[in-house]
Structure formats: C-alpha cells, structure tokens
Amino acid sequence: MLTVSHPWHGVSYGENAPRVVTAVIEIPQGSRAKYEIDKESGLLKLDRVIYSSFYYPCNYGFIPQTFGDDKDPLDILVITSLPVVPMCLMEAKVIGVMQMIDGGDADDKIIAVAANDPGVNHYNNIEELPKHFFSELRHFFEEYKALENKTVSVEEFQDKTRALAIIQDGIENYKKLFKK
C-alpha cells in the first residue's frame, strides 16, 4: 500500500542542506492566490486571494523539516526562469535571506535559485542579483497586505552566510520540537 507523507514532516530538507535544500513550492511565480500547507492534513489549501493587484514575484514555498521563529516551516523564495506548479519539490541553491517583520513577528524569507534551472543557477550569492529585484521584492512584501490593513516591514537583505545559519537553526529547532 502506498503511504503519502506530509510535505512538512515526511519530505527531507535535502542531503546538501543548508547550502542546497529541498523546497516545497506552495505558490507559483505570478500567482495572486495565497496557498499554504494545511498543517494537520498536509494538503494544499487556499488561504486567500491577495486583496491587492499584486502577483508573487517568484516561486514561494517552504523548507521541510524546519521550524522558524514564526512557528512555521522556514519560507523560501525560489527564483526560476518559469513559474513552478504548487506542491513541486525542487532543489534550491541558497543565496541569501530577506528579513522582515509581519504583524510584529520576525518572518525570514530564504532566497534561493533553482539548482536545475540553467537560466538562474549561475547565481551563487545574493549580491549578484540585479538591484531592481530587491526593490520589487521589498515593494511586493511591504504592500501586498495593505488592503487587509496589515503591516509588513522588510528589514534588510542578508548574505548567504546569514541564510545558512538561519536554515541550520531551523533544522535544529525542528529536531528539538518534533524529537527527530
């Protein structure tokens, strides 16, 4: 009999973590639908349609078997040359992190490139990305919840070293919490 694993708990964060991690994509680049994993069932659910006329600037998901300061798996933004379908597993090469405050809580977003996408996998560090990418990302995350009367503040973009430490902490926090 086939057993289906919960994407957060049953999928590995990757054998080359924290440098290359498995990303579970929830929201494809270009979407206005805010999908997220249902923590109980592991199925993908529609949380909401974004109230503003904004579209996710890159693929959005999480790193399995991690636990962040926001009491969820670590979020990851994966840059690809094309949108990726929800619930797709992909190898993501970590290049940095966007640190932000969402509703008063720290909410880090790991930034990565698709390891198997020749259009973007030449990037190794966040500093190599076009400057306008940071402006777009900051604008999206600071404004996409405005019509919901919610506040998000992008604190700063950090390098790969900081991102790797956050992922390592997220893996350790998950192991402590779920006794793995």
N, C-alpha and C positions, 0 to 999 in steps of 0.2 A: 504494500500500500504506500502511496506517495504521501509524504508529510511536507506540508508547506510551512516554512519558517516565517516568523515575524521579522520584517525587514530591519527593525532596530536591534533586536536581540539575536536573531538567527543568522545574520549575514556578518562576515568578518570585516573589520576595518581595513584589512589588507596586510599582506605579509611584509611589505616595504614601508609600512607606516612608521613614523609620521610623514616621511617625505612624499610618498605616493600612497594615497588612500583610496578605498572604495567609496564612491559617492552614490547614494540612492537619490535619484532625481525625483522631486515631487512636482516641480513647476518648470515647464519648458520656457526657454527664452522667447519673449514676445507675447506671453500669455497675460491676460487680466484676471484669470481665475487663480485664487489663492488656495491651492491644495495643500493638505498636510496628512501625515500618517496618523491614523487613529491609534492612540497608544494602547488601547485594550485589544482591538482585533488585528491590527497591523494592515488593515485595508486603507486605501487612499480615500480621503473624504474632501468634499468641497467645503472649506471654511467660510469663504465668501467670494464674491466678485468684487474686485477693487472698486471703491466708490469713485475714484478719480479716473481720468482718461490716461492712465499710465500703464505701461507694459513692462514686465520684468526684463531688465537689460541683459541678463544672462541666465543660464540654467541654475535653478535653486534647488537645494536638497539638503541632505544631512549625511554625517559620517556615522555608520552603525557602530554600536558598542562603545559609544562615547556619551559623556554626561557633562553639560556645560553649566555655567553659573545661572542660566535662565531656567534650569530644571528640565531641559530638553536635550536631545542629542545635539551635537555641535552642528551648526548650519554651515553650508558650503555653497559658494557661488562658483560655478564651473564655466569657464569661457570655452566656447566651441565655435566652429565656423558655421554650424547649423543648430537649430533647436533640437532637443533630445526629448523623446517621449517620457511621460511620467512612469515611475517605477523601474526605469532603466538603471542597471548597475554599470558604473563606469570607473575606470582607473583615472584618478585625478592627481596631477602633479602640483603640489602645494607651492605657491609663490609668495604669499603674504596674507594679511588679515585686515579687515576693516572693523575697527572697534566702535561700537555705538551704544547709545542708551535708548531703550524702547520702553516707554511707560515708566521710567525711573529705574529700570533694571538693566544691567550690563547684558549685551547681546552681541557677541562676536560673530563675524561672518568670515570664515576662512575663504581665501581667494585662491583658485587653482585653475589650471588649464587641463583640457582633456589630453591624457597621455598618448592616446591613439588617434589624435587628430593632427595631421601634418600641417594644417593651416595655423595652428596655435602652439603646438608642443615645443617649438623652439624657444619660447619664453621660459626663463629659469628663475627670474626674480621680479618682484612687483615693480621695481624701478624701471624695467624695460617696457612696461605698458605705456601706450600713448597717454599724455597728460589729460586729454579730454575724457578718457574713460573714467577717471576719478571724479571729474565734475558731473558726468552723467550718473554714476553710481550714487554719489552723495545726494544729488538732486532727487533721484528716484526715492531713496530711502527716507529722506527728510520730508518729502511731500506726499507720498502715496497714501498716507493715513490722515491727511489734513481734513478731508471732508467727513471723517469719522470723529473729528475733534480729539484726535490722539496725537501725541508729540513723540517724535523720534529725532534724536540728535546724533549725527555722525561725529565721533570724537576725533579719530585720526586713522590713517592708514599706516600699518606697521610692516616690517620686512618679514622675510621667510623665517628668520631665526625666532622671532616672536610667535609666528603662526605655529611653528613646530612645537614650541613649548606649550602653547595652548592645547594643541592636539594631544600631546603626551599627558598633560594634566587631565584632559577629558577622558582618555583611556583609563588612567588610574582611578579617577572618580567613579567611572562606570564599574570597574572591578570591585571597588570598595562597596558601592551601593548594592550591586547585584551579586556580590560574593562569587566572582568568577576567578 
